[in-house]
Amino acid sequence: MNATDLLWLLLPLAAASGWLAARFEQKRHARQSFDLPSAYFKGLNFLLNEQPDKAIEVFMRVLEVNSDTVETHLALGNLFRRRGEVERAIRIHQNLIARPTLDKEQRSHALLELGQDYLKAGLFDRAENLFLELAEIRAHGEQALKLLLHIYQQEKEWEKAISITRKLARASGKNLDEMIAHFYCELADHDYARKNYSAAREHLKRAFAADDKCVRASMLLGDIAAQEGKYREAIGEWCRIEEQDIHYLGEVADRIAAGFKQLNDEQGLYDYFQASLRRHGGVSLALAFADVISNRDGVPAAEKFIVDWLRRTPNVHGLHKLLELNLVKASDSGRNDLLLLKGIIEDLRSQHLGYACGQCGFKGKALHWLCPGCNRWNTIKPVREE
C-alpha cells in the first residue's frame, strides 16, 4: 500500500475523531452551563427562605468555578448594602478582592463597592483609605473623589474638603468655586465662634478669592466688623449683598438698620432703605423701611407707606404689618377685632415664611447653607422674597 492510499484511509478516521472531540467538548460545556444556573437557583432559593448566609456560600462557590460571575457578585453586594445588610456586602466584596484572578478593572470596581460598604457602616477611616487609592485610577477617580468629599463634609474636615474639591473640579471639568468658598466660610465660622477675628478674616478673604459673589462671606465679615465696633465697615459688607444676590438682602436688613442706629445716622438709615427699596422692592426691605418711617415720622406715615406699597404689591406680610401699626393706636373697642383679624392673617403668613431649597423643595425655619435634603450648597433661599 502506497502513501496515497494510506492517506485516503486516514482521512475518514481523522474526520470522525474531530467530530467525536467536538461532541465531547460540547457536552462538557453543556454540563457546565447547566451546573451554573442550577447553583444560582439553589442560592436564590436560600435567599427566598431567608437564609442569606447559605446563599452567599453558594454564590462564592460559583465564583470559584467561573470568574465571569464577578459582575453578578458585585451586584449582589450592592443589593445587600442598599438593604442595610452591610456586613454581608462587606463579606462579598472582601472575598472578591481576595481572588488573585481578578483583572485590574474588576479589582478596582470591587474596591469601590467595598469602600461604599465601609462608608455605609460608618467606618470612615477604612473608606477614606480605599477612596484615596482609587482616586489615582482614571476609571473610578471622579467617583472616588466625590465619595471622599462626602466623608470630609460629614467629618467637617474643611481643609481636606477644599483640596479634594479642587481635584474633583479638574477631574470633572466643572466649576466648584462656590463650594470651595463655603468651605472657607465654615473655617471662618469656627474662628468667629472662638473670637479669632483675624483668622476668620483671612479665611473669608480666600472665600472671596474663590467666589466674589459669596453672600455668606459678606454676612460674616459684617458681623465681625460689628463685633469690633466698626459699624460703617459692617454696613458696607452687608450692603454688598445687594449686588451679590438680592434674595438674601432681607436677611441683613435689621442688621443694617442697627448699624446706622449705632452711628446715630438716622438720615443715612432713611436714605439707604428708600433708595434700596426703589431699586429692588423686596418684602423684607419694605417691612424694615416701615419701621424706619414709624420711628422717624410716626405711625400714620408708616401706615400710609404700607398702604401705598400694598396697592402696588399685594401680599400677606404687608397686611400683617398694617394690622400691627393699627393696633398701636386702636381703641379698646376695636382692639379685639383687630387682634382676631391679626391671628387669621398670621396663620396665612406662616405659609410664606421660612426657607426652601430650589433643587429638592426642602423647607425649614432656619437658613441652611448646605441643604439637608439634597446635600447641595447655596440652594436654600428665603420664602417670603419669592
VENUR-V535840 format. One record per backbone hydrogen bond with DSSP energy under -1.0 kcal/mol. NH is the residue of the N-H (numbers start at 1). CO is the residue of the C=O. E is the energy in kcal/mol with one decimal. If there is no record, write none. Layout:
((NH:CO:E) (NH:CO:E))
This chain:
((6:2:-1.9) (7:3:-2.1) (8:4:-1.9) (9:5:-1.6) (10:6:-1.9) (11:7:-1.7) (14:10:-2.5) (15:11:-2.3) (16:12:-2.5) (17:13:-2.3) (18:14:-2.5) (19:15:-2.1) (20:16:-2.4) (21:17:-2.5) (22:18:-2.4) (23:19:-2.4) (24:20:-2.4) (25:21:-2.4) (26:22:-2.4) (27:23:-2.2) (28:24:-2.4) (29:25:-2.5) (30:26:-2.2) (31:27:-2.5) (32:28:-2.1) (33:29:-3.1) (34:30:-1.6) (35:31:-2.6) (36:32:-2.4) (37:33:-1.1) (38:34:-1.7) (39:35:-2.1) (40:36:-1.9) (41:37:-2.9) (42:38:-1.8) (43:39:-2.4) (44:40:-2.9) (45:41:-2.0) (46:42:-1.8) (47:43:-2.0) (48:44:-2.6) (49:45:-1.6) (50:47:-1.7) (51:46:-3.0) (55:51:-1.9) (56:52:-2.6) (57:53:-1.9) (58:54:-2.1) (59:55:-2.4) (60:56:-2.5) (61:57:-1.9) (62:58:-2.0) (63:59:-2.0) (64:60:-1.7) (65:61:-1.2) (66:62:-2.4) (69:66:-1.5) (70:67:-1.4) (73:69:-1.9) (74:70:-2.3) (75:71:-2.3) (76:72:-2.1) (77:73:-2.6) (78:74:-2.2) (79:75:-2.1) (80:76:-2.2) (81:77:-2.2) (82:78:-2.3) (83:79:-1.7) (84:81:-1.4) (85:80:-2.4) (86:84:-1.6) (89:85:-1.7) (90:86:-2.8) (91:87:-2.1) (92:88:-2.2) (93:89:-2.4) (94:90:-2.7) (95:91:-2.1) (96:92:-1.9) (97:93:-2.1) (98:94:-1.7) (99:96:-1.4) (107:103:-2.5) (108:104:-2.5) (109:105:-2.1) (110:106:-2.3) (111:107:-2.5) (112:108:-2.1) (113:109:-2.2) (114:110:-2.4) (115:111:-2.6) (116:112:-1.8) (117:113:-1.8) (118:114:-2.5) (119:115:-2.2) (120:116:-2.4) (121:117:-2.0) (122:119:-1.1) (123:118:-2.7) (124:122:-1.6) (127:123:-2.2) (128:124:-3.0) (129:125:-2.0) (130:126:-1.8) (131:127:-2.6) (132:128:-2.4) (133:129:-1.5) (134:130:-2.3) (135:131:-1.9) (137:134:-2.1) (141:137:-1.4) (144:140:-2.4) (145:141:-2.3) (146:142:-2.0) (147:143:-2.0) (148:144:-2.3) (149:145:-2.4) (150:146:-1.9) (151:147:-2.0) (152:148:-2.6) (153:149:-2.1) (154:150:-2.2) (155:151:-2.4) (157:152:-2.4) (158:156:-1.3) (161:157:-2.0) (162:158:-2.2) (163:159:-1.9) (164:160:-2.6) (165:161:-2.4) (166:162:-1.9) (167:163:-1.6) (168:164:-2.8) (169:165:-2.4) (170:166:-1.7) (171:167:-2.3) (172:168:-2.7) (173:169:-1.8) (180:176:-2.0) (181:177:-2.4) (182:178:-1.4) (183:179:-1.7) (184:180:-2.0) (185:181:-1.9) (186:182:-2.1) (187:183:-1.8) (188:184:-2.2) (189:185:-2.9) (190:186:-1.8) (191:187:-1.9) (192:188:-2.9) (193:189:-2.3) (194:190:-1.1) (195:192:-1.5) (196:191:-2.9) (197:195:-1.3) (200:196:-2.0) (201:197:-2.5) (202:198:-1.7) (203:199:-2.1) (204:200:-2.2) (205:201:-2.1) (206:202:-1.6) (207:203:-1.8) (208:204:-2.3) (209:205:-1.7) (210:206:-1.7) (211:207:-2.7) (214:211:-1.4) (215:213:-1.0) (218:214:-1.4) (219:215:-2.5) (220:216:-2.2) (221:217:-2.5) (222:218:-2.2) (223:219:-2.1) (224:220:-2.4) (225:221:-2.4) (226:222:-2.2) (227:223:-2.2) (228:224:-1.5) (229:226:-1.5) (230:225:-3.0) (231:229:-1.3) (234:230:-2.3) (235:231:-2.6) (236:232:-1.9) (237:233:-2.0) (238:234:-2.5) (239:235:-2.7) (240:236:-1.0) (241:238:-1.3) (242:239:-1.5) (243:240:-1.3) (244:240:-1.2) (245:241:-2.6) (248:245:-1.9) (249:246:-1.2) (251:248:-1.3) (252:249:-1.4) (256:252:-2.6) (257:253:-2.2) (258:254:-2.4) (259:255:-2.3) (260:256:-2.2) (261:257:-2.0) (262:258:-2.1) (263:259:-1.3) (264:261:-1.2) (265:260:-2.6) (269:265:-2.0) (270:266:-2.2) (271:267:-2.8) (272:268:-2.4) (273:269:-2.0) (274:270:-2.2) (275:271:-2.4) (276:272:-2.9) (277:273:-2.3) (278:274:-1.6) (279:275:-1.7) (280:276:-2.2) (286:282:-2.1) (287:283:-2.4) (288:284:-2.2) (289:285:-2.6) (290:286:-1.9) (291:287:-1.3) (292:288:-1.8) (293:289:-2.7) (294:290:-2.4) (295:291:-2.3) (296:292:-1.9) (297:293:-3.6) (298:294:-1.0) (302:298:-1.6) (303:299:-2.7) (304:300:-2.2) (305:301:-2.1) (306:302:-2.4) (307:303:-2.6) (308:304:-2.4) (309:305:-2.4) (310:306:-2.8) (311:307:-1.8) (312:308:-1.2) (313:309:-3.1) (319:315:-1.5) (320:316:-2.0) (321:317:-2.0) (322:318:-2.2) (323:319:-2.0) (324:320:-1.9) (325:321:-2.2) (326:322:-2.1) (327:323:-2.0) (335:331:-1.6) (338:334:-1.9) (339:335:-2.5) (340:336:-2.2) (341:337:-2.3) (342:338:-2.6) (343:339:-2.1) (344:340:-1.7) (345:341:-2.4) (346:342:-2.4) (347:343:-1.5) (348:344:-1.6) (349:345:-3.0) (350:346:-2.0) (352:349:-2.0) (355:364:-2.9) (356:381:-2.2) (357:362:-2.5) (358:379:-2.6) (361:357:-1.0) (364:355:-2.3) (371:376:-2.9) (375:371:-1.6) (378:369:-3.0) (381:356:-2.3) (383:354:-2.8) (386:383:-1.9))
